[in-house]
Amino acid sequence: MIIGLEISSDFGHFSHPATIYSSLTYPVPPKTTVMGMLGAIMGESDYLFLNDIRYACIVKNLDGKKNFCFNGIKDALKELNLEKAGNGFGKNRKQFYRELLINPRYEIYVDLSGLEKSRADKLLALLEEGKSMYQLYMGINFCLATYKFLGVFSAEGKKADSANIDSIVPLSSDFAIEVGKNYADVRFATTIGGGRIFGGFSDFLVETSGKSILCKNIEYSEVNGQKIVFV
């Protein structure tokens, strides 16, 4: 079973998981981020069972990225009181910069064939009702996101000498660089273990303006009229 989602937000940030803190962002949500989004919809804080999914990501809109300055407060907000506020609570703030994606919107297809039927059915029921048990984020908690369920689809596997692929593709693909397109190569995790240990790192090519990627000798799936590669 393949499900389709459109996920959008005013801002987004997908940090590199190999660092404690990173100001830079990936241009697309990695598979592990999509796992977290599906886990949030299902109300599952432990979503390691979603390692078995495959996904394809299409950039529908991305108005670039900008650096924003944030104020970090030393004391947790839950400990804030009038006495602390009167004694200059804000003096302990530390400014930091973070790169944010502007108006990101993605079309994501997820192959649930490796998932337990009961869990796949639970996810599908929530999607059909437009529900999410937890709040969705576009990577981090101050980038609130919404989703639109596109439906359930079947995939037709194809192989072509040349094809314009709509989704991200493995960097090892035989792709052609075309004028007027914007490319970025990224390396991110495809699995996550206990203790937030990331693995299965792979390299991918992204066309960040939402245009297709011309590939030769490519195996792909046609889903909902889109040519995509599941990873």
C-alpha positions in Angstrom: 0.0 0.0 0.0 1.3 3.4 -1.0 0.0 6.6 0.7 0.4 10.2 -0.5 0.7 13.3 1.7 1.3 16.9 1.0 3.1 18.6 3.9 3.5 22.3 4.2 4.6 25.0 6.6 5.7 28.7 6.7 9.2 27.6 7.8 11.2 24.5 8.1 14.5 23.2 9.4 15.9 19.7 9.1 19.1 19.6 11.1 22.0 17.2 10.4 21.5 14.4 13.1 25.3 13.7 13.4 25.8 17.0 15.3 24.5 18.2 18.7 23.6 21.5 17.2 23.6 22.6 13.6 22.5 25.9 12.1 22.3 24.4 8.6 19.3 22.6 7.1 18.7 20.0 4.5 16.5 21.2 1.7 14.1 18.2 2.0 12.9 16.1 5.0 15.1 13.0 5.4 13.4 9.6 5.7 13.9 9.7 9.5 12.0 13.0 9.7 9.1 11.5 7.7 9.1 8.6 10.1 8.7 11.1 13.0 5.9 12.8 11.2 4.0 9.5 10.6 4.7 8.6 14.3 3.2 11.9 15.4 0.1 11.3 13.3 -0.3 7.9 14.9 0.5 9.1 18.4 3.6 6.8 18.6 6.6 8.4 20.4 8.5 5.2 19.7 8.3 4.9 16.0 11.3 2.6 15.2 8.9 0.1 13.5 8.7 2.7 10.7 12.3 1.9 9.6 10.7 -0.6 7.2 8.9 2.0 5.1 10.3 3.4 1.9 9.5 7.0 0.8 9.8 9.4 -2.1 9.9 13.1 -1.7 9.0 15.8 -4.3 9.7 19.4 -3.8 6.5 21.3 -4.6 7.6 24.7 -3.3 10.6 26.2 -1.6 11.2 29.9 -1.5 14.8 29.6 -0.6 16.3 29.8 2.9 17.4 32.6 5.3 19.3 32.9 8.5 17.3 33.9 11.5 18.5 35.1 14.9 16.9 33.5 18.0 17.1 34.3 21.7 17.9 31.3 23.8 16.9 31.6 27.5 19.1 29.9 30.1 16.2 29.1 32.5 13.4 26.8 31.2 10.1 28.6 30.7 8.4 26.4 33.2 10.7 27.8 35.9 9.8 31.4 34.9 8.2 33.5 37.7 7.7 37.2 38.6 10.8 37.3 40.8 13.1 36.0 38.0 11.5 38.3 35.5 12.0 41.3 37.9 15.7 40.4 38.4 16.5 40.5 34.7 15.5 37.0 33.5 16.1 38.1 29.9 19.8 39.0 30.7 20.7 35.3 30.5 19.6 34.9 27.0 22.1 33.8 24.3 21.6 34.7 20.7 22.1 32.1 18.0 21.5 31.8 14.3 19.6 29.1 12.5 19.0 28.6 8.8 15.3 28.2 7.9 13.5 27.1 4.8 10.9 29.5 3.5 7.4 28.3 2.7 8.4 24.6 2.2 5.9 22.3 0.7 6.5 18.7 -0.2 4.6 15.8 -1.8 5.6 12.6 -0.1 4.7 9.1 -1.0 5.3 6.3 1.5 5.4 2.6 0.7 3.8 0.8 3.7 4.2 -2.8 2.3 6.8 -3.6 4.9 4.6 -2.4 7.8 2.4 -4.6 10.0 -1.1 -4.5 8.6 -2.7 -3.4 11.9 -0.3 -0.4 12.1 -0.8 0.5 8.4 -4.6 0.3 8.9 -4.4 2.6 12.0 -2.3 5.2 10.0 -4.6 5.1 7.1 -7.7 5.6 9.2 -6.2 8.7 10.8 -5.1 10.1 7.5 -8.5 9.6 5.9 -10.0 11.6 8.8 -7.4 14.3 8.6 -6.3 13.7 12.1 -2.9 13.8 13.9 -2.5 12.6 17.5 0.5 14.9 18.1 1.4 18.3 16.5 3.3 18.0 13.2 6.5 20.0 12.9 8.5 20.8 9.7 11.7 19.4 11.4 11.7 21.4 14.7 9.1 22.4 17.1 8.7 26.1 16.2 8.0 25.2 12.6 4.4 24.0 12.8 3.3 22.0 9.8 0.0 20.8 8.3 -0.7 17.9 6.0 -3.2 17.0 3.3 -4.0 13.4 2.5 -3.7 12.7 -1.2 -5.0 9.1 -1.1 -4.0 5.5 -1.5 -2.2 4.6 -4.7 -0.7 1.6 -6.5 2.8 1.8 -8.1 3.8 0.7 -11.5 7.5 -0.2 -11.7 9.2 1.0 -14.9 12.7 1.1 -16.4 13.7 3.7 -19.0 16.7 4.7 -21.0 15.8 8.3 -20.1 13.2 9.8 -17.8 12.4 13.0 -16.0 12.2 12.0 -12.3 10.0 14.2 -10.1 11.5 13.1 -6.7 14.9 13.1 -5.1 17.1 10.4 -6.5 20.2 8.5 -5.3 23.4 10.4 -6.1 24.7 7.3 -7.8 22.0 7.7 -10.5 23.1 8.5 -14.0 21.7 12.0 -14.0 22.2 15.0 -16.3 22.8 18.6 -15.2 20.4 20.9 -17.1 20.5 24.7 -17.4 17.9 26.6 -15.4 17.7 24.0 -12.6 19.0 24.1 -9.0 20.7 21.0 -7.7 21.9 20.1 -4.2 23.5 16.8 -3.1 22.7 15.7 0.5 23.8 12.9 2.7 21.3 11.7 5.4 20.2 8.8 7.5 17.6 6.3 6.3 17.3 4.3 9.6 17.1 5.2 13.3 17.8 2.9 16.3 17.2 3.1 20.0 18.8 6.1 21.7 18.4 8.1 18.5 21.3 6.3 16.8 21.1 7.1 13.1 22.4 4.8 10.4 22.0 3.8 6.8 23.5 7.0 5.6 23.1 7.5 1.8 23.7 10.3 -0.7 20.9 11.9 -2.8 20.4 14.5 -5.4 17.7 17.1 -4.9 16.3 19.7 -7.5 15.4 22.4 -5.0 13.2 24.5 -7.3 10.7 21.7 -7.8 11.7 20.7 -11.3 12.4 17.2 -12.5 15.8 15.5 -12.7 16.8 14.0 -16.0 18.1 10.5 -15.5 19.4 7.8 -17.8 19.0 4.0 -17.4 16.8 4.6 -14.4 14.4 2.3 -12.6 11.4 4.2 -11.1 7.8 3.9 -10.0 4.9 5.8 -11.5 2.5 6.9 -8.7 -0.4 9.4 -9.1 1.0 10.5 -12.4 4.5 11.2 -10.9 7.7 9.5 -11.7 9.4 8.8 -8.4 12.2 6.7 -6.8 11.5 5.1 -3.4 14.5 5.1 -1.0 
